[in-house]
Amino acid sequence: MAPKDFEVAIIGGGIAGLTLAIALHHRGVNVVIYEQAAHFAEIGAGVSFTPNAVQAMKHCYSGVYSAFEKIRTGNLWPSKKNVWFDYHDGYHDKDETFAFSITSSIGQAGVHRARYLDELVKLLPEEHARFGKRLEGFERDGSGRWRLRFEDGSEATTDAIIGCDGIKSKVRQLLYGDHPCSHPTFTHKYAYRALATMEDAIKAVGEEKAKNACMHMGPGGHMLTFPVNHGQTLNVVAFHTTESDWPDYNKLTRPAKREDALRDFANYGPDVTNLLQLCQPNLDVWAIFHLGDHPVPTYAKGTICIVGDAAHATSPHHGAGAGFCIEDAAVLSDLLADDRVRTQQDIEVVFSVFNDVRRERGNWLVQSSQHIGNCYEWIGQGVGEDFSKVENEINTRNGMISDVDVQGLCREAVGILRGRLGGDGMDKGARL
Ligand SMILES: Cc1cc2nc3c(=O)[nH]c(=O)nc-3n(C[C@H](O)[C@H](O)[C@H](O)COP(=O)(O)OP(=O)(O)OC[C@H]3O[C@@H](n4cnc5c(N)ncnc54)[C@H](O)[C@@H]3O)c2cc1C
Protein backbone atom coordinates (compact mmCIF):
# COMPACT_ATOMS: atom_id res chain seq x y z
CA MET A 1 0.00 0.00 0.00
CA ALA A 2 1.37 3.43 -0.98
CA PRO A 3 2.00 5.89 1.90
CA LYS A 4 -0.76 8.44 2.45
CA ASP A 5 -0.57 12.22 2.36
CA PHE A 6 -3.25 12.67 5.01
CA GLU A 7 -3.03 12.28 8.78
CA VAL A 8 -5.63 10.99 11.20
CA ALA A 9 -5.89 11.89 14.88
CA ILE A 10 -7.06 9.23 17.31
CA ILE A 11 -8.46 10.64 20.54
CA GLY A 12 -7.85 8.15 23.36
CA GLY A 13 -5.35 5.33 23.71
CA GLY A 14 -7.31 2.43 25.25
CA ILE A 15 -7.67 -0.93 23.51
CA ALA A 16 -9.63 0.65 20.63
CA GLY A 17 -7.27 3.58 20.04
CA LEU A 18 -4.09 1.61 20.44
CA THR A 19 -5.03 -1.36 18.24
CA LEU A 20 -6.37 1.00 15.58
CA ALA A 21 -3.18 3.10 15.68
CA ILE A 22 -1.01 -0.02 15.41
CA ALA A 23 -3.07 -1.36 12.50
CA LEU A 24 -2.93 2.00 10.68
CA HIS A 25 0.76 2.55 11.31
CA HIS A 26 1.58 -0.89 9.91
CA ARG A 27 -0.54 -0.09 6.83
CA GLY A 28 1.36 3.14 6.10
CA VAL A 29 -1.31 5.58 7.34
CA ASN A 30 -0.02 8.60 9.30
CA VAL A 31 -1.60 8.49 12.73
CA VAL A 32 -1.21 10.27 16.05
CA ILE A 33 -2.91 9.26 19.31
CA TYR A 34 -3.85 12.10 21.70
CA GLU A 35 -4.31 10.60 25.17
CA GLN A 36 -5.40 12.57 28.22
CA ALA A 37 -3.36 10.50 30.69
CA ALA A 38 0.37 10.86 31.24
CA HIS A 39 0.95 7.42 29.72
CA PHE A 40 -1.03 4.50 28.32
CA ALA A 41 -2.85 2.72 31.15
CA GLU A 42 -5.67 0.22 31.61
CA ILE A 43 -7.79 0.06 34.71
CA GLY A 44 -9.27 -3.13 36.13
CA ALA A 45 -7.82 -6.58 36.18
CA GLY A 46 -8.70 -9.18 33.61
CA VAL A 47 -10.21 -8.99 30.16
CA SER A 48 -11.07 -12.09 28.20
CA PHE A 49 -11.45 -12.46 24.46
CA THR A 50 -13.77 -14.40 22.17
CA PRO A 51 -12.79 -16.06 18.84
CA ASN A 52 -13.89 -13.08 16.71
CA ALA A 53 -11.55 -10.84 18.74
CA VAL A 54 -8.64 -13.19 18.15
CA GLN A 55 -9.34 -13.19 14.39
CA ALA A 56 -9.46 -9.37 14.51
CA MET A 57 -6.13 -9.19 16.37
CA LYS A 58 -4.48 -11.28 13.65
CA HIS A 59 -6.02 -9.09 10.98
CA CYS A 60 -5.01 -5.78 12.59
CA TYR A 61 -1.36 -6.76 12.87
CA SER A 62 0.37 -10.02 13.72
CA GLY A 63 2.03 -8.41 16.77
CA VAL A 64 -1.36 -7.61 18.32
CA TYR A 65 -2.11 -11.33 18.27
CA SER A 66 1.37 -12.42 19.43
CA ALA A 67 1.09 -10.02 22.38
CA PHE A 68 -2.14 -11.74 23.38
CA GLU A 69 -0.71 -15.23 22.88
CA LYS A 70 2.32 -14.34 24.97
CA ILE A 71 0.30 -13.51 28.07
CA ARG A 72 -3.06 -15.24 27.65
CA THR A 73 -4.21 -17.60 30.32
CA GLY A 74 -6.83 -20.24 29.69
CA ASN A 75 -8.41 -22.78 31.95
CA LEU A 76 -5.69 -24.66 33.77
CA TRP A 77 -7.12 -28.14 33.39
CA PRO A 78 -6.49 -29.66 29.93
CA SER A 79 -9.96 -31.27 30.10
CA LYS A 80 -11.44 -27.71 30.24
CA LYS A 81 -9.43 -26.42 27.25
CA ASN A 82 -12.54 -25.56 25.24
CA VAL A 83 -14.72 -24.46 28.15
CA TRP A 84 -15.62 -20.75 28.09
CA PHE A 85 -17.35 -20.85 31.48
CA ASP A 86 -18.78 -23.59 33.65
CA TYR A 87 -22.10 -22.25 34.94
CA HIS A 88 -23.04 -22.98 38.52
CA ASP A 89 -25.99 -22.38 40.78
CA GLY A 90 -24.24 -19.93 43.08
CA TYR A 91 -27.26 -19.40 45.25
CA HIS A 92 -28.64 -22.59 46.70
CA ASP A 93 -26.45 -24.20 49.29
CA LYS A 94 -25.86 -27.71 47.96
CA ASP A 95 -22.95 -30.04 47.24
CA GLU A 96 -23.39 -30.22 43.46
CA THR A 97 -23.75 -26.72 42.00
CA PHE A 98 -22.89 -27.44 38.33
CA ALA A 99 -25.59 -26.30 35.87
CA PHE A 100 -24.03 -26.47 32.37
CA SER A 101 -20.85 -25.72 30.40
CA ILE A 102 -20.51 -23.24 27.56
CA THR A 103 -17.68 -24.10 25.17
CA SER A 104 -15.90 -22.16 22.46
CA SER A 105 -13.19 -22.92 19.90
CA ILE A 106 -10.62 -21.04 22.03
CA GLY A 107 -12.09 -21.84 25.43
CA GLN A 108 -11.43 -19.19 28.03
CA ALA A 109 -8.78 -16.66 26.95
CA GLY A 110 -8.07 -14.01 29.56
CA VAL A 111 -5.24 -11.52 29.91
CA HIS A 112 -4.22 -9.10 32.61
CA ARG A 113 -5.23 -5.74 31.14
CA ALA A 114 -2.14 -3.76 32.09
CA ARG A 115 0.19 -6.50 30.83
CA TYR A 116 -1.61 -6.69 27.47
CA LEU A 117 -1.39 -2.94 27.09
CA ASP A 118 2.34 -3.01 27.93
CA GLU A 119 2.83 -5.47 25.07
CA LEU A 120 0.70 -3.45 22.62
CA VAL A 121 2.56 -0.22 23.37
CA LYS A 122 5.76 -1.82 22.03
CA LEU A 123 4.12 -2.07 18.58
CA LEU A 124 3.67 1.69 18.08
CA PRO A 125 6.73 3.96 17.75
CA GLU A 126 6.50 6.56 20.51
CA GLU A 127 6.43 9.54 18.14
CA HIS A 128 2.86 8.49 17.27
CA ALA A 129 1.49 9.26 20.74
CA ARG A 130 1.05 12.53 22.65
CA PHE A 131 0.22 12.40 26.34
CA GLY A 132 -1.48 14.84 28.71
CA LYS A 133 -3.74 15.85 25.80
CA ARG A 134 -7.33 15.98 26.99
CA LEU A 135 -9.49 16.97 24.05
CA GLU A 136 -11.66 20.00 24.72
CA GLY A 137 -12.97 20.90 21.27
CA PHE A 138 -12.28 21.09 17.55
CA GLU A 139 -13.12 23.31 14.60
CA ARG A 140 -12.11 23.62 10.96
CA ASP A 141 -9.15 25.85 10.17
CA GLY A 142 -8.91 28.00 7.03
CA SER A 143 -7.54 25.13 4.92
CA GLY A 144 -10.38 22.73 5.76
CA ARG A 145 -8.28 20.69 8.18
CA TRP A 146 -9.34 20.18 11.82
CA ARG A 147 -7.83 22.18 14.64
CA LEU A 148 -7.89 20.18 17.89
CA ARG A 149 -7.90 22.08 21.18
CA PHE A 150 -6.68 20.46 24.38
CA GLU A 151 -7.27 21.38 27.99
CA ASP A 152 -3.59 22.22 28.54
CA GLY A 153 -4.01 25.09 26.03
CA SER A 154 -2.14 23.39 23.20
CA GLU A 155 -3.50 22.74 19.71
CA ALA A 156 -2.85 20.33 16.86
CA THR A 157 -4.14 19.96 13.31
CA THR A 158 -5.29 16.89 11.45
CA ASP A 159 -7.30 15.76 8.42
CA ALA A 160 -9.69 13.44 10.27
CA ILE A 161 -10.70 12.72 13.86
CA ILE A 162 -11.39 9.27 15.29
CA GLY A 163 -12.90 9.27 18.77
CA CYS A 164 -11.62 6.25 20.71
CA ASP A 165 -12.23 8.04 23.98
CA GLY A 166 -14.38 5.48 25.69
CA ILE A 167 -17.78 5.35 27.27
CA LYS A 168 -17.90 9.05 28.19
CA SER A 169 -16.51 10.11 24.84
CA LYS A 170 -15.92 13.83 24.39
CA VAL A 171 -15.92 13.35 20.62
CA ARG A 172 -19.43 11.81 20.82
CA GLN A 173 -20.59 14.71 23.01
CA LEU A 174 -19.17 17.25 20.57
CA LEU A 175 -20.86 15.48 17.66
CA TYR A 176 -24.23 15.02 19.33
CA GLY A 177 -24.63 17.94 21.76
CA ASP A 178 -28.02 17.60 23.51
CA HIS A 179 -28.91 14.23 21.94
CA PRO A 180 -29.35 11.65 24.76
CA CYS A 181 -26.64 9.40 23.31
CA SER A 182 -24.12 12.00 24.46
CA HIS A 183 -24.45 10.52 27.93
CA PRO A 184 -24.46 6.80 28.75
CA THR A 185 -26.95 5.56 31.33
CA PHE A 186 -26.66 3.34 34.40
CA THR A 187 -27.70 -0.27 33.73
CA HIS A 188 -28.71 -0.71 37.37
CA LYS A 189 -25.92 -3.18 37.81
CA TYR A 190 -22.64 -2.57 39.58
CA ALA A 191 -19.63 -4.80 40.13
CA TYR A 192 -17.07 -5.60 42.80
CA ARG A 193 -13.74 -6.62 41.30
CA ALA A 194 -10.91 -8.45 43.04
CA LEU A 195 -7.80 -10.46 42.38
CA ALA A 196 -7.08 -13.46 44.60
CA THR A 197 -3.96 -15.59 44.74
CA MET A 198 -4.57 -19.02 43.27
CA GLU A 199 -3.63 -20.58 46.60
CA ASP A 200 -6.35 -18.63 48.45
CA ALA A 201 -8.87 -19.26 45.67
CA ILE A 202 -8.33 -23.03 45.88
CA LYS A 203 -8.93 -22.88 49.64
CA ALA A 204 -12.15 -20.92 49.00
CA VAL A 205 -13.79 -22.99 46.23
CA GLY A 206 -11.62 -26.04 45.57
CA GLU A 207 -9.27 -26.73 42.72
CA GLU A 208 -11.72 -27.24 39.83
CA LYS A 209 -13.59 -23.96 40.35
CA ALA A 210 -10.42 -21.97 41.07
CA LYS A 211 -8.37 -23.19 38.13
CA ASN A 212 -11.09 -22.96 35.50
CA ALA A 213 -13.50 -20.18 34.47
CA CYS A 214 -16.80 -20.23 36.36
CA MET A 215 -20.00 -18.22 36.36
CA HIS A 216 -21.90 -18.43 39.64
CA MET A 217 -25.53 -17.49 38.98
CA GLY A 218 -28.12 -16.22 41.43
CA PRO A 219 -31.24 -14.05 41.66
CA GLY A 220 -30.29 -10.44 40.91
CA GLY A 221 -26.54 -11.15 41.09
CA HIS A 222 -23.80 -13.20 39.48
CA MET A 223 -20.09 -13.71 39.96
CA LEU A 224 -17.58 -14.63 37.27
CA THR A 225 -14.08 -15.88 37.87
CA PHE A 226 -11.24 -16.81 35.55
CA PRO A 227 -7.50 -17.39 36.05
CA VAL A 228 -5.03 -14.73 34.83
CA ASN A 229 -1.24 -14.28 35.17
CA HIS A 230 -0.60 -17.79 33.84
CA GLY A 231 -2.70 -19.23 36.62
CA GLN A 232 -1.10 -17.46 39.57
CA THR A 233 -4.11 -15.22 40.14
CA LEU A 234 -7.90 -15.56 40.01
CA ASN A 235 -9.82 -12.60 38.56
CA VAL A 236 -13.13 -12.17 40.41
CA VAL A 237 -16.00 -9.91 39.31
CA ALA A 238 -19.29 -9.94 41.25
CA PHE A 239 -22.30 -8.13 39.71
CA HIS A 240 -25.31 -6.98 41.68
CA THR A 241 -28.57 -5.55 40.30
CA THR A 242 -30.00 -2.58 42.14
CA GLU A 243 -33.16 -0.51 41.85
CA SER A 244 -31.30 2.56 43.07
CA ASP A 245 -29.72 5.14 40.80
CA TRP A 246 -25.96 5.59 40.68
CA PRO A 247 -25.08 8.47 43.03
CA ASP A 248 -22.66 10.41 40.82
CA TYR A 249 -22.80 10.26 37.00
CA ASN A 250 -19.30 11.75 36.81
CA LYS A 251 -17.69 8.89 38.69
CA LEU A 252 -17.73 5.32 37.42
CA THR A 253 -16.45 3.96 40.73
CA ARG A 254 -17.21 4.59 44.38
CA PRO A 255 -15.45 3.31 47.48
CA ALA A 256 -16.98 0.36 49.32
CA LYS A 257 -16.17 -2.17 52.01
CA ARG A 258 -15.94 -5.93 51.78
CA GLU A 259 -18.96 -6.03 54.12
CA ASP A 260 -21.03 -4.21 51.44
CA ALA A 261 -20.24 -6.98 48.97
CA LEU A 262 -21.07 -9.66 51.53
CA ARG A 263 -24.37 -7.89 52.28
CA ASP A 264 -25.31 -7.75 48.57
CA PHE A 265 -24.66 -11.49 48.28
CA ALA A 266 -25.88 -12.36 51.78
CA ASN A 267 -28.02 -15.37 50.88
CA TYR A 268 -25.68 -16.85 48.28
CA GLY A 269 -23.96 -20.20 48.57
CA PRO A 270 -20.50 -20.73 50.06
CA ASP A 271 -18.56 -20.49 46.75
CA VAL A 272 -19.65 -16.89 46.25
CA THR A 273 -19.30 -15.77 49.84
CA ASN A 274 -15.94 -17.53 50.32
CA LEU A 275 -14.57 -15.73 47.25
CA LEU A 276 -15.91 -12.38 48.45
CA GLN A 277 -14.07 -12.93 51.73
CA LEU A 278 -10.86 -12.76 49.66
CA CYS A 279 -11.57 -9.16 48.56
CA GLN A 280 -9.55 -6.38 50.14
CA PRO A 281 -11.34 -4.78 53.16
CA ASN A 282 -11.58 -1.52 51.18
CA LEU A 283 -12.48 -1.79 47.54
CA ASP A 284 -14.11 0.01 44.65
CA VAL A 285 -17.57 -0.64 43.26
CA TRP A 286 -17.78 -0.21 39.49
CA ALA A 287 -20.94 1.22 37.98
CA ILE A 288 -21.99 -0.49 34.76
CA PHE A 289 -23.10 2.16 32.29
CA HIS A 290 -23.96 1.61 28.63
CA LEU A 291 -25.43 3.20 25.51
CA GLY A 292 -28.35 0.76 25.40
CA ASP A 293 -31.05 3.27 26.31
CA HIS A 294 -29.96 5.75 23.66
CA PRO A 295 -28.01 4.06 20.84
CA VAL A 296 -25.79 6.30 18.74
CA PRO A 297 -27.69 7.09 15.49
CA THR A 298 -24.53 7.19 13.36
CA TYR A 299 -20.88 6.47 14.12
CA ALA A 300 -19.68 8.96 11.48
CA LYS A 301 -20.25 12.55 10.49
CA GLY A 302 -18.05 13.91 7.69
CA THR A 303 -14.40 13.37 8.58
CA ILE A 304 -15.14 12.51 12.22
CA CYS A 305 -16.04 9.07 13.49
CA ILE A 306 -16.28 7.19 16.76
CA VAL A 307 -14.97 3.71 17.47
CA GLY A 308 -15.03 1.20 20.35
CA ASP A 309 -16.83 2.16 23.56
CA ALA A 310 -17.23 5.71 22.25
CA ALA A 311 -19.62 4.24 19.67
CA HIS A 312 -21.12 1.19 21.39
CA ALA A 313 -20.29 1.16 25.09
CA THR A 314 -21.77 -2.05 26.42
CA SER A 315 -22.22 -3.74 29.74
CA PRO A 316 -19.60 -6.49 30.01
CA HIS A 317 -21.83 -9.58 30.25
CA HIS A 318 -20.87 -11.04 26.87
CA GLY A 319 -17.18 -10.34 27.56
CA ALA A 320 -17.01 -8.89 24.07
CA GLY A 321 -16.73 -5.08 24.33
CA ALA A 322 -12.97 -5.00 23.90
CA GLY A 323 -13.18 -7.64 21.17
CA PHE A 324 -15.59 -5.42 19.24
CA CYS A 325 -13.10 -2.54 19.62
CA ILE A 326 -10.52 -4.72 17.86
CA GLU A 327 -13.03 -5.74 15.17
CA ASP A 328 -13.69 -2.01 14.59
CA ALA A 329 -9.95 -1.42 14.28
CA ALA A 330 -9.55 -4.25 11.74
CA VAL A 331 -12.33 -2.91 9.51
CA LEU A 332 -11.44 0.78 9.77
CA SER A 333 -7.73 0.27 9.20
CA ASP A 334 -8.38 -1.71 6.00
CA LEU A 335 -10.75 1.00 4.78
CA LEU A 336 -8.41 3.92 5.48
CA ALA A 337 -5.43 2.09 4.02
CA ASP A 338 -7.17 1.32 0.73
CA ASP A 339 -5.20 2.71 -2.22
CA ARG A 340 -8.20 4.67 -3.51
CA VAL A 341 -8.41 6.73 -0.30
CA ARG A 342 -6.45 9.94 -0.89
CA THR A 343 -8.47 13.00 0.09
CA GLN A 344 -10.69 14.26 2.91
CA GLN A 345 -13.71 13.50 0.68
CA ASP A 346 -12.51 9.90 0.43
CA ILE A 347 -12.14 9.75 4.21
CA GLU A 348 -15.76 10.90 4.55
CA VAL A 349 -16.76 7.94 2.40
CA VAL A 350 -14.57 5.63 4.50
CA PHE A 351 -16.26 6.76 7.70
CA SER A 352 -19.75 6.42 6.21
CA VAL A 353 -18.94 2.85 5.12
CA PHE A 354 -17.55 2.12 8.58
CA ASN A 355 -20.82 3.32 10.09
CA ASP A 356 -22.87 1.23 7.67
CA VAL A 357 -21.00 -2.00 8.28
CA ARG A 358 -20.41 -1.67 12.03
CA ARG A 359 -23.37 0.10 13.63
CA GLU A 360 -25.97 -2.64 13.55
CA ARG A 361 -23.57 -5.19 15.06
CA GLY A 362 -22.21 -2.73 17.64
CA ASN A 363 -25.65 -1.61 18.80
CA TRP A 364 -26.88 -5.22 18.89
CA LEU A 365 -24.09 -6.17 21.29
CA VAL A 366 -25.16 -3.46 23.73
CA GLN A 367 -28.76 -4.73 23.82
CA SER A 368 -27.84 -8.40 23.89
CA SER A 369 -25.34 -7.92 26.70
CA GLN A 370 -27.94 -6.36 28.97
CA HIS A 371 -30.33 -9.24 28.27
CA ILE A 372 -27.72 -11.94 28.86
CA GLY A 373 -26.59 -10.32 32.13
CA ASN A 374 -30.21 -10.59 33.27
CA CYS A 375 -30.29 -14.25 32.18
CA TYR A 376 -27.27 -14.97 34.44
CA GLU A 377 -29.35 -13.49 37.26
CA TRP A 378 -32.55 -15.43 36.47
CA ILE A 379 -34.41 -12.26 35.50
CA GLY A 380 -34.05 -12.57 31.70
CA GLN A 381 -37.34 -11.93 29.91
CA GLY A 382 -38.92 -15.26 28.90
CA VAL A 383 -35.99 -17.16 30.44
CA GLY A 384 -36.21 -16.84 34.22
CA GLU A 385 -34.66 -19.58 36.30
CA ASP A 386 -34.92 -22.25 33.58
CA PHE A 387 -31.27 -23.31 33.12
CA SER A 388 -31.86 -24.95 29.73
CA LYS A 389 -33.26 -21.64 28.44
CA VAL A 390 -30.33 -19.70 29.95
CA GLU A 391 -27.91 -22.11 28.25
CA ASN A 392 -29.73 -21.78 24.93
CA GLU A 393 -29.71 -17.96 25.08
CA ILE A 394 -25.97 -17.92 25.76
CA ASN A 395 -25.13 -20.35 22.97
CA THR A 396 -27.27 -18.52 20.39
CA ARG A 397 -25.90 -15.09 21.23
CA ASN A 398 -22.29 -16.20 21.69
CA GLY A 399 -22.57 -17.70 18.21
CA MET A 400 -23.53 -14.31 16.79
CA ILE A 401 -20.50 -12.77 18.46
CA SER A 402 -17.92 -15.43 17.70
CA ASP A 403 -18.96 -17.08 14.45
CA VAL A 404 -18.05 -14.26 12.12
CA ASP A 405 -15.45 -14.19 9.42
CA VAL A 406 -13.56 -11.01 10.35
CA GLN A 407 -11.46 -11.07 7.17
CA GLY A 408 -14.70 -11.46 5.22
CA LEU A 409 -16.23 -8.45 7.05
CA CYS A 410 -13.16 -6.39 6.15
CA ARG A 411 -13.22 -7.55 2.52
CA GLU A 412 -16.89 -6.75 2.24
CA ALA A 413 -16.38 -3.27 3.74
CA VAL A 414 -13.59 -2.53 1.26
CA GLY A 415 -15.83 -3.79 -1.56
CA ILE A 416 -18.53 -1.32 -0.51
CA LEU A 417 -15.96 1.46 -0.28
CA ARG A 418 -14.66 0.77 -3.77
CA GLY A 419 -18.22 0.74 -5.07
CA ARG A 420 -18.85 4.16 -3.56
CA LEU A 421 -15.53 5.63 -4.63
CA GLY A 422 -16.14 4.47 -8.17
CA GLY A 423 -13.52 1.74 -8.40
CA ASP A 424 -14.26 -1.96 -8.85
CA GLY A 425 -16.05 -3.78 -6.05
CA MET A 426 -19.67 -4.14 -5.10
CA ASP A 427 -21.86 -2.14 -2.77
CA LYS A 428 -23.81 -4.85 -1.00
CA GLY A 429 -25.10 -2.66 1.85
CA ALA A 430 -24.66 -3.22 5.56
CA ARG A 431 -24.87 -6.49 7.46
CA LEU A 432 -24.85 -7.56 11.05
C1 LIG B 1 -16.18 -4.72 34.61
C2 LIG B 1 -15.87 -4.81 33.14
C3 LIG B 1 -15.42 -6.02 32.60
C4 LIG B 1 -15.19 -6.14 31.22
N1 LIG B 1 -14.75 -7.32 30.73
C5 LIG B 1 -14.55 -7.47 29.39
C6 LIG B 1 -14.09 -8.71 28.87
O1 LIG B 1 -13.84 -9.68 29.58
N2 LIG B 1 -13.94 -8.80 27.50
C7 LIG B 1 -14.18 -7.75 26.65
O2 LIG B 1 -14.01 -7.90 25.43
N3 LIG B 1 -14.59 -6.55 27.15
C8 LIG B 1 -14.78 -6.38 28.49
N4 LIG B 1 -15.18 -5.18 28.99
C9 LIG B 1 -15.38 -4.06 28.06
C10 LIG B 1 -14.04 -3.43 27.68
O3 LIG B 1 -13.33 -3.14 28.86
C11 LIG B 1 -14.26 -2.15 26.88
O4 LIG B 1 -15.17 -2.39 25.80
C12 LIG B 1 -12.95 -1.62 26.28
O5 LIG B 1 -11.93 -1.59 27.23
C13 LIG B 1 -13.19 -0.23 25.70
O6 LIG B 1 -11.99 0.25 25.14
P1 LIG B 1 -11.93 1.71 24.49
O7 LIG B 1 -10.53 1.86 24.01
O8 LIG B 1 -13.05 1.92 23.56
O9 LIG B 1 -12.21 2.70 25.71
P2 LIG B 1 -11.35 2.97 27.02
O10 LIG B 1 -10.63 1.76 27.47
O11 LIG B 1 -12.26 3.63 27.98
O12 LIG B 1 -10.23 4.01 26.55
C14 LIG B 1 -10.54 5.36 26.31
C15 LIG B 1 -9.25 6.16 26.37
O13 LIG B 1 -9.54 7.51 25.99
C16 LIG B 1 -8.94 8.41 26.90
N5 LIG B 1 -9.75 9.63 26.89
C17 LIG B 1 -11.01 9.80 27.36
N6 LIG B 1 -11.44 11.06 27.15
C18 LIG B 1 -10.43 11.72 26.51
C19 LIG B 1 -10.26 13.04 26.03
N7 LIG B 1 -11.23 13.98 26.14
N8 LIG B 1 -9.09 13.38 25.42
C20 LIG B 1 -8.08 12.45 25.28
N9 LIG B 1 -8.18 11.17 25.76
C21 LIG B 1 -9.35 10.80 26.34
C22 LIG B 1 -8.95 7.65 28.22
O14 LIG B 1 -7.97 8.15 29.12
C23 LIG B 1 -8.66 6.23 27.77
O15 LIG B 1 -7.27 5.95 27.69
C24 LIG B 1 -15.41 -5.03 30.36
C25 LIG B 1 -15.84 -3.80 30.89
C26 LIG B 1 -16.07 -3.69 32.27
C27 LIG B 1 -16.54 -2.37 32.82
Ligand as a Chemical Component Dictionary entry (heavy atoms), coordinates in Angstrom:
data_LIG
# 
_chem_comp.id                   LIG 
_chem_comp.type                 NON-POLYMER 
_chem_comp.pdbx_formal_charge   0 
_chem_comp.three_letter_code    LIG 
# 
loop_
_chem_comp_atom.comp_id 
_chem_comp_atom.atom_id 
_chem_comp_atom.alt_atom_id 
_chem_comp_atom.type_symbol 
_chem_comp_atom.charge 
_chem_comp_atom.model_Cartn_x 
_chem_comp_atom.model_Cartn_y 
_chem_comp_atom.model_Cartn_z 
_chem_comp_atom.pdbx_ordinal 
LIG C1  C1  C 0 -16.175 -4.720 34.605 1  
LIG C2  C2  C 0 -15.875 -4.813 33.140 2  
LIG C3  C3  C 0 -15.419 -6.021 32.604 3  
LIG C4  C4  C 0 -15.185 -6.137 31.223 4  
LIG N1  N1  N 0 -14.746 -7.321 30.731 5  
LIG C5  C5  C 0 -14.553 -7.467 29.393 6  
LIG C6  C6  C 0 -14.089 -8.708 28.866 7  
LIG O1  O1  O 0 -13.844 -9.678 29.584 8  
LIG N2  N2  N 0 -13.945 -8.799 27.502 9  
LIG C7  C7  C 0 -14.181 -7.749 26.654 10 
LIG O2  O2  O 0 -14.008 -7.903 25.432 11 
LIG N3  N3  N 0 -14.588 -6.548 27.150 12 
LIG C8  C8  C 0 -14.782 -6.383 28.491 13 
LIG N4  N4  N 0 -15.180 -5.182 28.987 14 
LIG C9  C9  C 0 -15.377 -4.064 28.056 15 
LIG C10 C10 C 0 -14.038 -3.434 27.676 16 
LIG O3  O3  O 0 -13.328 -3.144 28.855 17 
LIG C11 C11 C 0 -14.258 -2.145 26.878 18 
LIG O4  O4  O 0 -15.167 -2.392 25.803 19 
LIG C12 C12 C 0 -12.952 -1.622 26.275 20 
LIG O5  O5  O 0 -11.928 -1.590 27.235 21 
LIG C13 C13 C 0 -13.187 -0.229 25.700 22 
LIG O6  O6  O 0 -11.990 0.246  25.145 23 
LIG P1  P1  P 0 -11.930 1.708  24.490 24 
LIG O7  O7  O 0 -10.531 1.859  24.013 25 
LIG O8  O8  O 0 -13.047 1.920  23.559 26 
LIG O9  O9  O 0 -12.211 2.700  25.710 27 
LIG P2  P2  P 0 -11.346 2.973  27.021 28 
LIG O10 O10 O 0 -10.626 1.759  27.466 29 
LIG O11 O11 O 0 -12.263 3.629  27.981 30 
LIG O12 O12 O 0 -10.234 4.009  26.550 31 
LIG C14 C14 C 0 -10.536 5.356  26.306 32 
LIG C15 C15 C 0 -9.255  6.162  26.370 33 
LIG O13 O13 O 0 -9.544  7.506  25.993 34 
LIG C16 C16 C 0 -8.937  8.408  26.899 35 
LIG N5  N5  N 0 -9.755  9.630  26.891 36 
LIG C17 C17 C 0 -11.014 9.796  27.359 37 
LIG N6  N6  N 0 -11.440 11.057 27.154 38 
LIG C18 C18 C 0 -10.430 11.717 26.513 39 
LIG C19 C19 C 0 -10.262 13.039 26.034 40 
LIG N7  N7  N 0 -11.226 13.977 26.143 41 
LIG N8  N8  N 0 -9.086  13.377 25.422 42 
LIG C20 C20 C 0 -8.082  12.449 25.285 43 
LIG N9  N9  N 0 -8.184  11.168 25.758 44 
LIG C21 C21 C 0 -9.351  10.802 26.345 45 
LIG C22 C22 C 0 -8.952  7.654  28.220 46 
LIG O14 O14 O 0 -7.975  8.152  29.121 47 
LIG C23 C23 C 0 -8.662  6.228  27.771 48 
LIG O15 O15 O 0 -7.271  5.952  27.691 49 
LIG C24 C24 C 0 -15.411 -5.025 30.359 50 
LIG C25 C25 C 0 -15.842 -3.798 30.894 51 
LIG C26 C26 C 0 -16.070 -3.692 32.273 52 
LIG C27 C27 C 0 -16.540 -2.366 32.819 53 
# 
loop_
_chem_comp_bond.comp_id 
_chem_comp_bond.atom_id_1 
_chem_comp_bond.atom_id_2 
_chem_comp_bond.value_order 
_chem_comp_bond.pdbx_ordinal 
LIG C1  C2  SING 1  
LIG C2  C3  SING 2  
LIG C2  C26 DOUB 3  
LIG C3  C4  DOUB 4  
LIG C4  N1  SING 5  
LIG C4  C24 SING 6  
LIG N1  C5  DOUB 7  
LIG C5  C6  SING 8  
LIG C5  C8  SING 9  
LIG C6  O1  DOUB 10 
LIG C6  N2  SING 11 
LIG N2  C7  SING 12 
LIG C7  O2  DOUB 13 
LIG C7  N3  SING 14 
LIG N3  C8  DOUB 15 
LIG C8  N4  SING 16 
LIG N4  C9  SING 17 
LIG N4  C24 SING 18 
LIG C9  C10 SING 19 
LIG C10 O3  SING 20 
LIG C10 C11 SING 21 
LIG C11 O4  SING 22 
LIG C11 C12 SING 23 
LIG C12 O5  SING 24 
LIG C12 C13 SING 25 
LIG C13 O6  SING 26 
LIG O6  P1  SING 27 
LIG P1  O7  DOUB 28 
LIG P1  O8  SING 29 
LIG P1  O9  SING 30 
LIG O9  P2  SING 31 
LIG P2  O10 DOUB 32 
LIG P2  O11 SING 33 
LIG P2  O12 SING 34 
LIG O12 C14 SING 35 
LIG C14 C15 SING 36 
LIG C15 O13 SING 37 
LIG C15 C23 SING 38 
LIG O13 C16 SING 39 
LIG C16 N5  SING 40 
LIG C16 C22 SING 41 
LIG N5  C17 SING 42 
LIG N5  C21 SING 43 
LIG C17 N6  DOUB 44 
LIG N6  C18 SING 45 
LIG C18 C19 SING 46 
LIG C18 C21 DOUB 47 
LIG C19 N7  SING 48 
LIG C19 N8  DOUB 49 
LIG N8  C20 SING 50 
LIG C20 N9  DOUB 51 
LIG N9  C21 SING 52 
LIG C22 O14 SING 53 
LIG C22 C23 SING 54 
LIG C23 O15 SING 55 
LIG C24 C25 DOUB 56 
LIG C25 C26 SING 57 
LIG C26 C27 SING 58 
# 
